[in-house]
Amino acid sequence: STASSTISVPLSPVPGENLYRGFMADKRREMQYYALLELSKGRGINAGKFRKMFGLGPEQAFPQAVSLLKALGKASIRDGGIKLLARSPRDRFVHAIFFLDHAEIAKVRRSLH
């Protein structure tokens, strides 16, 4: 089999006019962002898909968040996957925030002042 390559085509023929924005994210942040997106959208986290992407299951990656939400009756765990029980988008988002690091949340809050 041959390896495929991705070719990036600039938006402008003038190199100085092309602007690329982004940030470096480590594996932990990628797992958190994935969890936040999937859970706040109401899709839940599929354990097999998560394990394939990150090399460990969501319960292993987020033991405190899963344990707390499960104890509070806010999440269900089935076959290692996680589903939030909240119905409203606001409540799903609030519960999904449990998967972010508290230090990261505090840092963001400080930057808003």
C-alpha positions, 0 to 999 in steps of 0.5 A: 500500500502507498502512503497518502500525503496531505497537501496544504494550499495557502489561501493567498498567493502572497505568503505574508498574507496567509495567517495560521492560528492555533495552539499546541495541545498535549494528549491530556488537553486533547482528551479533555477537549474531546470529552467536553465536546462530546458530552456537552453535545449530548453524544457521550464518550464511546469507550472503544473510540476513545481508547483507539484515539488516546490509548486508554479508556475514559474511566482511566483518563478521568477517574475523579470526574467519572466517580463524582458524576456517577455518585451524584447520579449525573452520568451513566457508565456502560461498557466503559463509555460515559453518558451524561444524564442531563437533558438541557444543553446548559446542564450537559455543559456544566457537567462536562466541565468536570472533565477539565482540570481545575487549575486550567479553569482557574487560569482562564478565570484569572485571565478574564479580569 
